[in-house]
Structures are given as structure tokens and as C-alpha cells.
């Protein structure tokens, strides 16, 4: 996707969920994307992602992925992660190029547990390098038999003197084989369910950690399985207290799940913009495609779906940032609505192109592949429905 384009409307920037700093961020990043994301060589995915992470770090965008520290020593933009900024950045990057969004998102999720629960020493060792783009992180949670059911994970971490020894496997790990470090979740109590999971930082070169195999998916990005065989890490690599890893994983996902919705909005905005440009230029039966009422009705549905998704997404981020309360239900609603409606928006835009829409190299063909995984990762749509219903039913539960 390399064609020049602009947002169809910047009206959403005036919504009360955002402040002037967020508005400047959106405008400045959009201009940066126009200059830096028009020609990305994806022949070597690992090289492309490293180049994107480096560029995002050098120009300061990755500072929004990490916390600053009380003296700014950890390299972040602010004292706490700002969900609205993460959403704006991901929406903007996704509108320009999916791989750039991926590179940014994984720096955030890959180091998010360190920002949330790391010791000062852990933060100092990793976060400044993440912000500069000189270290790449990864979030290693999913397993072959533990995806949505995180409490079922079986990768073990057993205490041995001053160390923990990890054994087991992880899969669907974004940045697998590319990352410089992994935030790994492993079972430290055998029969304690979600209460027996702890988190660890494991450097890529640690003995006993290997990349089992790379995984090719519909929208290519670095993805692999990991294997831990007597992988020994010091106790100082544990993130947060023992057996609190499940809560830490959920806290991380609650922050970054809203940004998944924002990325979906970025894809949908790009699809609608491409559709508008095509429909107003494509002539058929003596008029443009945009002159047909069926086309106009489709754009009406698309515009409404995008705004509905954006309102839910920025509300969820605002609840977390401003109201300082758990936004579990709001975030689940946003993630579900934005990813599902973006799939529909992209499909309708692609339909307007006819056969050209499914031609490799057409922006809609790429978007059609890019959006699909967002309905699955960081909690599939079906899981989001269960989360929402659980929150709605909570007040009626017997005490």
C-alpha cells in the first residue's frame, strides 16, 4: 500500500475524548507516515521490521510505548502509558501500512509487562532501548493448547536455587525469532490454575531457548513458535511477584486491546478512502460509480460503522486514561465492534473495485488480508462477547 492519501475527515480529532496533545500527535504522525512509509521493501520481513522499529525509535514515536520514570530515565513520553496515544498512533500507522503498525504495536505489547510491573533495574535495562528502537520485544503467552484459555498454559518454571528453569513451548509469538527479549508466562504452581502463573524476561540468546519454527500467515509478519528446554534464568528476571503473572498478562492486554480496535479503524478508514477515490473516478453506464444509489448507501453504512467503532474505542481509552478505572467491558466492546465492522467495510470497498480488488498489489487486496487476524488475536470476537456478558451480569451475581 504505497499510494498517497489523506484522511477522509479529521472531525474525530475534535471529539471530547482527546486533548490538544493527542490532536497534534495525530497530525504530526500522519505527516511522518507520508514521508517514511510510502516504499517499504517486504522481501525480507525481519529486515523490514527491524528497519521500521529503528525509524520509529529514532524519530521518537516508540517513546509512547514505554513509561518515562520519575526522572525520565526509562525513555518514555509520559509517567504512565496513555491508551489514547497508543490508539492514535496505531490507527494512523495502520491507515498507512500494516507492517508499520505491527512494528509499533509489538514494541508496546512486548515490553508492556516491564512498564507495568518491572523493577527499576529491569526498566532501566530494557525500556530505553525499546524506546530508541535498538531492542525488539515479544509477548510470549499463547501455547499450542492454551490460546484464549490462558489459565490452561503448561509451560513450566521451576525454582532451582537462585534461578528458575523453564520447560515447554509457546506458539503464535509475534516477533518470534526476531525479538531481542521475550516476556514469557510460565506455570510456577502445578494445580493453581490462573493463580499459579508467573512472568519472566528471557533474553533471546539464553541457553535452552530456541525458535522451533516460523509460521506463515495470510498477512505476513514475523511469527514463530518457541521451545524452552531447561532454559535457566535468574530469579531477578521474574516480572512482579510470584504467581501474579495471569493478572499481569490481563493488565497488559487490557491496555493494548483497545489499540487493536484502533488499528482496525485505521484499516477501515484507508479502505473507505480508497473506495471513495475509485468510485468518484470510475465511469460506467454514462455516470460514475459514486452516482449509483447502491454505492451511496454502501458509503453511508461504511462511514457509520467507522464512527461507531471509533467512538467505542476512544471511549474505552478515555475511561482508562481519565476516569482511571478498569475498562474491561468497554475495551471488549471496542475490540469486537471495530474488528468485525472493519472486515465488513473493507469487503464492501473491495467489491467496488470488481476484479481489480482481488489483484495482488491492490491496496484493498492487502487490507482484506491484513484485517482478518485482528478478529482473532488478543482475544477472538467470541471471547470478547463472553467478557462483555460477564461484566454485564456481574452486578446480578449472588453475593
C-alpha positions as CSV (number, residue, x, y, z in Angstrom):
1,X,0.0,0.0,0.0
2,X,2.0,2.9,-1.2
3,X,-0.4,5.4,-2.8
4,X,-0.6,8.9,-1.4
5,X,-3.7,9.6,0.5
6,X,-5.2,11.7,3.3
7,X,-7.8,11.2,5.9
8,X,-11.4,11.5,4.6
9,X,-12.3,13.7,7.6
10,X,-10.3,14.8,10.6
11,X,-13.6,15.6,12.5
12,X,-12.9,12.7,15.0
13,X,-9.9,14.6,16.3
14,X,-12.3,17.2,17.8
15,X,-14.1,14.6,20.0
16,X,-14.0,15.4,23.7
17,X,-12.2,12.1,24.5
18,X,-9.0,13.7,23.1
19,X,-6.9,16.7,24.2
20,X,-4.8,19.1,22.1
21,X,-1.7,16.9,22.6
22,X,-3.5,14.0,21.1
23,X,-4.6,16.1,18.2
24,X,-1.0,17.3,17.5
25,X,0.2,13.7,17.7
26,X,-2.3,12.6,15.0
27,X,-1.3,15.4,12.6
28,X,2.4,15.1,13.1
29,X,2.5,11.3,12.8
30,X,0.3,11.4,9.7
31,X,2.9,13.8,8.1
32,X,5.7,11.5,9.2
33,X,4.0,8.5,7.6
34,X,3.6,10.3,4.3
35,X,7.4,10.8,4.3
36,X,8.5,7.4,5.6
37,X,6.0,4.7,4.8
38,X,5.5,5.0,1.1
39,X,8.1,2.5,0.0
40,X,8.7,-0.5,2.3
41,X,10.6,-3.4,1.0
42,X,9.0,-6.5,2.5
43,X,11.2,-9.1,0.7
44,X,12.9,-9.9,4.0
45,X,10.3,-9.5,6.7
46,X,12.8,-9.5,9.6
47,X,14.9,-6.8,7.9
48,X,11.8,-4.7,7.1
49,X,10.6,-4.9,10.7
50,X,14.0,-4.0,12.2
51,X,14.2,-1.0,9.8
52,X,10.7,0.1,10.8
53,X,11.4,-0.3,14.6
54,X,14.6,1.7,14.1
55,X,12.9,4.5,12.2
56,X,10.0,4.7,14.7
57,X,12.6,4.8,17.6
58,X,14.9,7.4,16.0
59,X,12.1,9.8,15.4
60,X,10.6,9.4,18.9
61,X,7.3,7.5,18.2
62,X,8.3,4.5,20.3
63,X,8.6,6.7,23.4
64,X,4.8,6.3,23.7
65,X,5.3,2.5,24.2
66,X,7.1,2.8,27.5
67,X,6.9,4.7,30.8
68,X,9.2,7.6,31.5
69,X,10.1,7.1,35.1
70,X,10.1,9.9,37.7
71,X,13.2,11.5,36.1
72,X,12.6,10.4,32.6
73,X,15.3,7.8,32.9
74,X,13.3,5.0,31.2
75,X,12.8,6.9,27.9
76,X,9.0,7.1,27.8
77,X,6.8,10.0,26.8
78,X,4.8,10.1,30.0
79,X,4.8,8.7,33.5
80,X,2.2,6.2,32.6
81,X,1.2,4.5,29.3
82,X,-1.5,6.6,27.7
83,X,-4.1,4.5,26.0
84,X,-5.4,7.3,23.8
85,X,-2.0,8.0,22.4
86,X,-1.4,4.3,21.7
87,X,-4.8,4.2,19.8
88,X,-4.0,7.3,17.8
89,X,-0.6,6.0,16.8
90,X,-1.9,2.6,15.8
91,X,-4.8,4.0,13.9
92,X,-2.6,6.3,11.9
93,X,0.1,3.8,11.2
94,X,-2.4,1.1,10.2
95,X,-4.0,3.5,7.8
96,X,-0.7,3.9,6.0
97,X,0.9,0.4,6.3
98,X,0.0,-2.7,8.3
99,X,3.7,-3.7,8.9
100,X,4.5,-0.3,10.5
101,X,1.5,-0.7,12.8
102,X,2.8,-4.2,13.7
103,X,6.3,-3.0,14.4
104,X,4.9,-0.3,16.8
105,X,2.3,-2.5,18.5
106,X,4.8,-5.3,19.3
107,X,7.2,-2.8,20.9
108,X,4.4,-1.8,23.2
109,X,3.0,-5.2,24.0
110,X,6.4,-6.9,24.0
111,X,7.6,-4.5,26.8
112,X,4.3,-3.6,28.4
113,X,4.7,-6.0,31.3
114,X,8.1,-4.4,32.1
115,X,6.4,-0.9,32.1
116,X,3.7,-2.2,34.4
117,X,5.5,-4.5,36.8
118,X,9.2,-4.3,36.2
119,X,11.7,-3.3,38.8
120,X,13.7,-0.1,38.3
121,X,16.7,-2.3,37.3
122,X,14.5,-4.2,34.7
123,X,13.1,-1.0,33.4
124,X,16.5,0.6,33.0
125,X,17.9,-2.5,31.3
126,X,15.1,-2.7,28.6
127,X,12.8,0.2,28.3
128,X,15.2,2.9,27.0
129,X,16.4,0.5,24.3
130,X,12.8,-0.3,23.3
131,X,12.1,3.5,23.1
132,X,15.2,4.0,20.9
133,X,14.3,1.0,18.7
134,X,17.6,-0.7,19.5
135,X,15.9,-3.7,21.2
136,X,12.8,-5.5,20.0
137,X,10.4,-7.2,22.4
138,X,7.9,-10.0,22.2
139,X,5.0,-11.2,24.4
140,X,5.1,-14.9,24.8
141,X,1.8,-16.1,26.3
142,X,0.0,-18.4,23.8
143,X,0.7,-22.2,23.7
144,X,-0.5,-25.0,21.4
145,X,-3.2,-25.9,23.9
146,X,-3.7,-22.6,25.6
147,X,-4.8,-19.6,23.5
148,X,-8.0,-17.9,24.7
149,X,-7.8,-20.1,27.8
150,X,-4.7,-18.6,29.3
151,X,-5.2,-20.4,32.6
152,X,-4.6,-23.7,30.8
153,X,-0.9,-23.0,29.9
154,X,1.5,-25.7,30.7
155,X,5.0,-24.2,30.1
156,X,6.7,-24.6,33.5
157,X,9.1,-22.6,35.5
158,X,10.6,-24.5,38.4
159,X,12.7,-22.8,41.2
160,X,16.2,-24.1,41.4
161,X,18.4,-22.2,43.8
162,X,18.9,-18.6,42.6
163,X,17.3,-19.5,39.2
164,X,14.1,-20.7,37.5
165,X,14.3,-23.4,34.9
166,X,11.8,-23.1,32.1
167,X,10.5,-26.1,30.0
168,X,7.7,-26.1,27.5
169,X,6.6,-24.3,24.3
170,X,4.9,-21.2,23.0
171,X,3.3,-20.6,19.7
172,X,1.8,-17.7,17.7
173,X,4.5,-15.5,19.1
174,X,4.7,-12.2,17.1
175,X,8.4,-11.2,16.7
176,X,9.3,-14.8,17.4
177,X,12.9,-15.3,16.0
178,X,13.3,-11.5,15.6
179,X,13.0,-10.3,19.2
180,X,15.9,-9.5,21.4
181,X,13.9,-10.5,24.5
182,X,10.7,-12.2,25.4
183,X,8.2,-11.6,28.2
184,X,7.3,-15.2,29.0
185,X,4.4,-16.5,31.1
186,X,5.0,-19.9,32.7
187,X,3.4,-22.0,35.4
188,X,5.1,-21.9,38.8
189,X,2.4,-23.8,40.7
190,X,1.1,-27.0,39.1
191,X,-2.5,-27.1,40.3
192,X,-3.3,-23.5,40.9
193,X,-4.9,-22.5,37.6
194,X,-4.6,-18.8,36.8
195,X,-3.2,-18.2,40.3
196,X,-0.1,-20.3,39.6
197,X,1.4,-18.3,36.7
198,X,4.5,-16.0,36.8
199,X,6.1,-13.8,34.2
200,X,9.8,-13.7,33.2
201,X,12.1,-11.7,31.0
202,X,14.1,-14.1,28.8
203,X,16.8,-12.7,26.5
204,X,16.9,-14.2,23.0
205,X,20.4,-15.7,23.5
206,X,19.6,-17.6,26.6
207,X,20.7,-21.2,26.5
208,X,17.7,-23.6,26.3
209,X,15.5,-21.1,24.3
210,X,15.1,-21.9,20.6
211,X,12.9,-20.8,17.8
212,X,11.0,-24.0,17.0
213,X,9.6,-22.9,13.6
214,X,8.4,-19.9,11.8
215,X,4.7,-19.6,10.9
216,X,3.4,-18.2,7.6
217,X,0.1,-16.4,7.8
218,X,-2.3,-14.6,5.5
219,X,-0.8,-11.2,6.2
220,X,2.9,-11.8,6.6
221,X,4.8,-10.7,9.7
222,X,7.4,-12.3,11.9
223,X,5.6,-15.1,13.7
224,X,7.1,-18.3,15.3
225,X,6.9,-21.0,17.9
226,X,9.4,-21.1,20.8
227,X,10.8,-24.0,22.7
228,X,12.2,-23.9,26.2
229,X,14.4,-26.9,27.2
230,X,16.0,-26.5,30.7
231,X,16.2,-22.8,30.0
232,X,17.7,-21.3,33.1
233,X,17.0,-17.6,34.1
234,X,18.0,-15.8,37.3
235,X,15.2,-15.0,39.8
236,X,15.9,-11.4,39.1
237,X,14.3,-11.9,35.7
238,X,10.8,-12.5,37.2
239,X,8.4,-9.7,36.5
240,X,6.3,-8.7,39.5
241,X,5.5,-11.0,42.4
242,X,5.5,-14.8,42.0
243,X,2.2,-16.3,40.8
244,X,0.8,-13.0,39.7
245,X,1.6,-13.5,36.0
246,X,-2.0,-14.0,34.9
247,X,-3.1,-10.7,36.4
248,X,-0.2,-9.0,34.7
249,X,-1.0,-10.6,31.3
250,X,-4.6,-9.4,31.6
251,X,-3.5,-5.9,32.6
252,X,-1.2,-5.7,29.6
253,X,-3.9,-6.9,27.2
254,X,-6.5,-4.5,28.7
255,X,-4.1,-1.6,27.7
256,X,-3.2,-2.8,24.3
257,X,-6.5,-4.5,23.3
258,X,-8.1,-1.0,22.7
259,X,-5.2,-0.2,20.3
260,X,-6.1,-3.4,18.3
261,X,-9.5,-1.8,17.7
262,X,-7.8,1.4,16.7
263,X,-5.7,-0.4,14.1
264,X,-8.8,-1.9,12.7
265,X,-10.3,1.6,12.4
266,X,-7.1,2.6,10.5
267,X,-7.6,-0.2,8.0
268,X,-11.3,0.7,7.6
269,X,-10.6,4.4,7.0
270,X,-8.0,3.5,4.4
271,X,-10.4,1.1,2.7
272,X,-13.2,3.8,2.6
273,X,-10.8,6.4,1.3
274,X,-9.6,4.1,-1.5
275,X,-13.3,3.3,-2.2
276,X,-14.2,6.9,-2.4
277,X,-11.4,7.8,-4.8
278,X,-12.2,4.8,-7.0
279,X,-16.0,5.3,-7.0
280,X,-15.8,9.0,-7.9
281,X,-13.5,8.3,-10.9
282,X,-14.8,5.0,-12.3
283,X,-17.2,5.6,-15.1
284,X,-19.9,3.1,-16.1
285,X,-23.2,3.4,-17.9
286,X,-22.7,7.1,-18.5
287,X,-22.0,8.1,-14.9
288,X,-19.6,7.5,-12.1
289,X,-19.9,4.5,-9.7
290,X,-20.5,7.0,-7.0
291,X,-23.7,8.3,-8.7
292,X,-25.4,5.0,-8.1
293,X,-27.7,4.9,-5.0
294,X,-26.4,1.4,-4.1
295,X,-22.9,2.8,-3.9
296,X,-24.0,5.8,-1.9
297,X,-25.9,3.5,0.5
298,X,-22.7,1.4,1.0
299,X,-20.7,4.5,1.8
300,X,-23.4,5.5,4.3
301,X,-23.1,2.2,6.1
302,X,-19.2,2.3,6.0
303,X,-19.0,5.8,7.4
304,X,-21.4,5.0,10.2
305,X,-19.6,1.8,11.1
306,X,-16.3,3.6,11.3
307,X,-17.6,6.3,13.6
308,X,-19.4,3.8,15.8
309,X,-16.1,1.8,16.2
310,X,-14.1,4.9,16.8
311,X,-16.5,6.2,19.4
312,X,-16.3,2.9,21.3
313,X,-12.6,2.7,21.0
314,X,-11.7,6.2,22.2
315,X,-14.3,6.0,25.0
316,X,-12.6,2.8,26.2
317,X,-9.2,4.6,26.1
318,X,-10.6,7.7,27.9
319,X,-12.2,5.5,30.6
320,X,-8.7,4.1,31.4
321,X,-6.7,7.3,31.0
322,X,-9.1,9.9,32.5
323,X,-11.5,8.0,34.8
324,X,-8.7,5.8,36.0
325,X,-10.9,2.7,36.3
326,X,-11.0,-0.7,34.7
327,X,-12.2,-0.6,31.2
328,X,-12.6,-4.3,30.6
329,X,-16.2,-4.2,29.2
330,X,-15.6,-1.0,27.2
331,X,-12.4,-2.4,25.7
332,X,-14.0,-5.7,24.8
333,X,-16.9,-3.8,23.1
334,X,-14.4,-1.7,21.1
335,X,-12.3,-4.6,20.0
336,X,-15.2,-6.7,18.9
337,X,-17.1,-3.9,17.1
338,X,-14.1,-2.3,15.4
339,X,-12.6,-5.5,14.1
340,X,-15.9,-7.0,12.9
341,X,-17.1,-3.8,11.2
342,X,-13.7,-3.1,9.6
343,X,-13.9,-6.6,7.9
344,X,-17.2,-5.6,6.5
345,X,-16.1,-2.1,5.4
346,X,-13.0,-3.5,3.6
347,X,-15.1,-6.2,2.0
348,X,-17.6,-3.6,0.6
349,X,-14.9,-1.3,-0.6
350,X,-13.1,-4.2,-2.3
351,X,-16.4,-5.1,-4.1
352,X,-16.5,-1.7,-5.7
353,X,-13.2,-2.5,-7.5
354,X,-14.5,-5.6,-9.0
355,X,-11.8,-8.0,-10.2
356,X,-9.1,-5.4,-9.6
357,X,-9.9,-5.5,-5.9
358,X,-8.5,-9.0,-5.5
359,X,-5.4,-8.4,-7.6
360,X,-2.2,-8.7,-5.7
361,X,-0.8,-5.2,-5.2
362,X,-4.1,-3.5,-4.9
363,X,-4.5,-1.8,-1.6
364,X,-7.9,-3.4,-0.9
365,X,-6.4,-6.9,-1.5
366,X,-3.8,-6.2,1.1
367,X,-6.3,-4.7,3.5
368,X,-8.5,-7.7,3.1
369,X,-5.7,-9.9,4.3
370,X,-4.5,-7.5,7.0
371,X,-7.8,-7.2,8.8
372,X,-8.6,-10.9,9.2
373,X,-6.2,-11.8,12.1
374,X,-7.4,-8.8,14.2
375,X,-10.7,-10.6,14.8
376,X,-8.7,-13.4,16.4
377,X,-5.6,-12.2,18.2
378,X,-5.6,-10.6,21.7
379,X,-9.0,-12.3,22.3
380,X,-11.2,-13.5,19.5
381,X,-14.6,-11.9,18.9
382,X,-16.3,-14.8,20.6
383,X,-14.2,-14.3,23.7
384,X,-15.0,-10.6,23.7
385,X,-18.7,-11.4,23.8
386,X,-18.1,-13.6,26.9
387,X,-16.1,-10.9,28.6
388,X,-18.9,-8.3,27.9
389,X,-21.6,-10.6,29.1
390,X,-19.7,-11.4,32.3
391,X,-19.3,-7.7,33.1
392,X,-22.9,-7.0,32.4
393,X,-24.1,-9.9,34.6
394,X,-21.6,-9.1,37.4
395,X,-24.0,-6.8,39.4
396,X,-26.6,-9.6,39.4
397,X,-24.3,-12.3,40.7
398,X,-25.2,-13.7,44.1
399,X,-23.0,-12.4,46.9
